[in-house]
Amino acid sequence: MEIVAYGVLADEEPLLHDAFGKALGDRHELRCLRLFLNRDTAPTAAGHEVVLSSVNDTLDAEVLRALAQGGTRMIAQRATGYNNIDLTAAEEFGLTVARVSYYSPYSVAEFAWALALAVDRRIVRAAHRTREFDFRLDGLMGRDLRGRTAGVVGTGKIGAAFARIAHGFGMRLLGWDVAENPDCLALGMEYVERERLFAEADLVSLHVPLLEDTHHLVDARALAVMKDDAILVNSSRGGLVDTDALLETLRAGRLSGVGLDVYEEEAGVFFLDKSLEVMTDERLARLMTFNNVLVTSHQAYFTRDAVGEIAATTVANIADYFAGRTGDNTLVRPPTA
């Protein structure tokens, strides 16, 4: 049987083939496609019982119906997040859906810190200058983070890893989550109300999933109470931040720096080469005009360690499907389960 994977990146493909070959290679073949799965490309999945999806695929009711009609029975999401999948529709159409519930939290936590330090110390601007042999320091002054306050919004595995690094910097820790993490408490973290965290933190880093309750968690009200010289980092999901409110805040000259690895309208833009096109997303284009804003293309997870784990777990989810097993990674169980 041929299994097809969508939205596969060049550096990801060998790791995916390696994991597939070790577990399923003697029984099935893997076909990797660069194109993303959406209403236009869904017909290409016809005849494939198992489809591997990426976080930037669009798996709404229309696409899921087309997949089911084409013979697809199982969707293996190569990511932790699944807000791009209509789970209700998947169940209606009899589709099994699984995800990767865990991979290296350090990949994202370390990258979030890379963003924080880059905007604090103006590293990108400095690098552009020195490439042109401009070695002035004007406008490059940052600040020590030791002794300042880090606000960690979401203290699961990734948030806890971020907090441990902050603790190593000698920062005071504030946390907000639905449940307190003992590992974070052991670091001296104080759990507070969300408004207080935004008001007191010098650095705010987001590590919560995108749910109905967390959509636009960082809105105009939250931004209004943040310090004028605070740093905001989002390496989780773009929809956590109200982009319009963020643009208004930046236009007012507030916030020392913003590091964004995700963007709420990133689908159809991130992971693609748009350099020869006119950028029609005006909000994204305007974000790029601020010299204290650093935008990267959803790459926080993109380490050999994390992608290798994602590939291995995805293949294990497929093996479970063929064996009739379900587990913690299963989001929608097969109709007979």
N, C-alpha and C positions, 0 to 999 in steps of 0.2 A: 504494500500500500504506500502511495505517495502522500506525504504530509507537507503542507505548504505554510511558510512563515512570511508574514508581511512586515514591512517597515524595518527590515534588517539592515543594520549599519555595517560598513565594510570591516571595521575592527571587531564587530560582534560575531560576524559569520563564522570564522574559524573556531571560536569557542563554542558556538552553538552546534556546529558539525561534530566537534570533538565529543561533547556530551551526548549527542544523539547517537554517534557511532558506538560509544561504550555501552549504552543501554538498549538501543533499539535498532542499531544499524543492520543486524543480520535479518531483521524481519520487515523493516520499513525504510523508505527513502525520504530524505528531507530536501525540499526545494525552497530556497531562500530568495525572496523578492525584495527589491528596494522600495517598490511602490507601497503606498499606504492603503489600508482597507477602508472603503467608503462606498457610497451608493453607486459610484461610477465603476469601481473596480471589483465589487462583490461578485459579478458573474465569473470572474477568473477563478473563484474558489469552487465552482461547480465540480462535483465528483470527488471532492476531498472531504473525507469524514472528519478529519481533525485539522483545525486551523490555529496557527500561532499568531496572536495579535500583539501589537505594541500600544503604548500609552497614547500615541497620537493617531491611532485608528479611530474611526467613527463607527461605533457599533450601536446605533439606535434601532428602533423597532423596524424601520424599513430595511436596513441592512441585514438585521438578524433574520427577518422573514425570507429575504433572498437567499441567505446562507442555508437556512433550513430547507427551503424548496430545492436547493441545489445538492442536498445530500449531506451537508455538514451536521454533525451531531455533538462535537466537542470543540470548545474554544479555550485555548490555553493562553492566558494573558501573561506576557513576559514583563511584569511589573507588579509592584505592591498596590498601587492605586488602580481603581476600576471605575472612576466616575464617568468614563467614556463608554461604558457598557450599560444598556438598559436591562437590568437583571430581571425585571418583571416580564418584559417581552421575551427574554431568553427562556424563562420558565414556561411561558405560554407556548413557545414553539418547540419545547422539548429538548432544548440545548443544555448540555452540561458545560459549566463555566468554572475554571480554576484560575488562580493567580499565584504569584510568588509572595507569600506573606512575610518572608524574612530574607534579607541579604545584608552584607556588611554595612552596619550603620555608620562605620567610620568614614566610608567613601563620601557620604553626604555631609556629615558633621565637619570633616576636614575641609571640604570644599566651601561650606558656609563660612568657615573661618578664613579661608583664602579670600573670599569676597569681602569680608569685614576688614581684613588687614589691607587689602588693595585699595578700598575706598578711603580708609582712614589715613593711609600713608601716601595716597595719590600716586600709586605705583604705575598705573597705565599711562597717566599723563607724563610722568617722569621718563618712562620708556620711550614714548613717542618723541619727547624732546631730545633725549640723548642719541636717538637714531639720526637726528638732524644736527648732531654735534652742538646742541644747545644745553649747556651744563649749569644753567642758573637754577637756583633753588626757590625763586619767587613763586608763591602760590602752592608750594608743595608741603607746607608744614602740617604735620599730623599731631597726634597726642598719644601719650602713654595710656594704655588700657588698665594697667595695674592700679587697683584701688577704686576703679570705677565699677558701675553696676551693669551686669548682663541680665537681660530679661529673656527667659527661655519660654516661649509659648508652645506648649506641648512637650512633655517630658517622658516620652516613650524611649525606645532604644536609641533613636537618632538624637533626640533632645538631650538624653542623658550623656551621650558621647560628646555632644557640644558643650554641655555643662562641665564635664571633666576637663576639657581643654581650657574653658574659661577659668576654672578653679586653678589650673596650672599657671595661668597668667596672673593670678592673685586678685581676681575680681570678686565682688560681692554678687551673690546669686539670688535672683527672684524667679519664681516659677509660677506658671498657671496651667492647670489641667483639670480634668474631671476627677482624677485620682492622684494622690501623691505617690511619687516613686521613692522607695526607701533608699535606693542608691544615690538619689539626688539630695535627699535629706541628710545623708551621711557626709555629703560635701559641704553642708551648711546652708543649703538652699532654703529660702523662706517662700512658702506658697502664699500668694496674695490674690486679691481680686484683679481682674484683667485691667481695669482702669488705673489702678495703682501701679501695676507693672509698667504700663505705657508711660505713665507720668514720671516714674523714678528712674527708668532704665536709660543708660547712655548708649547701650547696644541692645536692639530687639531682634531676635532671630526666631523665625516661624518654623515649627516642626509638627503641625497638626494635619490630619487628613482633610480633604475638601468634602464637607458634608453640608446639608441644608443649614445647619446651625453655625457653621464656620465660614460660609460664603460671605465675602467682604468683611471678614473679622477685623481687618484693618481698614476702617472706613473714615469718613471725615471727622467723626467724633473722636475716634482713637488717635488720629493724626494730630488733632487740635490739642490734645493734652500732652503729646510727646514733647520733649525738650527740643528747642530750636536747633541744637547741635547734636542731636541723637543720630545714630546710625541704624538703618533698617535693612535687614537681610531676609530674603525669602528664597529658600531652596526646596520648598515643599510643593505647593500647587499655586498656580497663578491666580485662581479665583479667590484666594484668601485676601487679596489686596484689591481695593476699589481703585482702579487705575485713574479714573477722573479725579477722585479726591487726592490721590498722590500727586498728580500733575498740578493741581491747585496749590498744594502745600509747597511743592518745589518752586513754583512761580512766585510764591510769596517770600522766597529766599530762606525757607526753613529746611532743616535736616542737613547734617554735615555730609552724609553720604548714604547712598542706597545701592545695595547689591541684589540684583534679581537674576536668578537662574531659571525662573519660570515667569510666565505671563498669561493672563487670563484668556487671551485670544491667540495663543501660540499655535493652535492646530492649523495646519496648512502653511505655516511659516517656519517654525523651528524644525531643524534637521534637513532643511532644504537650502539650496543656493539661490538666493534672491538678489544677488549682487548686480545682475544685468537688467533687473526689472524696477519699475517705479514702485516704491513702497506705498501701498494704498491704505495701510493701517495708520491713520494719522496719529493715534495715541502712542503707538510704538515709536513712530518716527519722532514725535515730540519728546519722548523719554530720552531718546538718543542725543538730543541737543544739550542736555544738562551735563556739564563736565564733572559733576559729583555723582553721576549715576553710571553704574556698570551693569550691563546686561549680557548674560551668557545664555547659550542655547540648550538649557535643560541637560547639562552635562555633569551635575553633581554626583550622580550614581556611577559615572562612566570610568571605573577603574577595572583592571584585569581581574582583581579579586571579586568585586561585586558582580560584574557581568558573567564571570565564570559560575558563580553561585546561582545567579538568575537562570542561566542556561541549564545547569544541572537540575535545579528544582522544577523548571518547566518540563523537562524530559521525564522526570519522576512523576509529575502530574499526569502526563500522557500515559505512562506505564500503568499508573493506578486506574486510569479510565479503561484501558483495555482489559485490566484484571477485574473490573467491576468494583473497585475500591473507591471510597471517598475519604477525605480527611480534613484537616484544618485549612488547607488551601482551597477547598471546594466552596465556591460561592453559590452555584446553582447545581443541585444534585440531578442525576439522570431520573427520568420519569419512573423507573422501576425501583429506585432506591428508597 
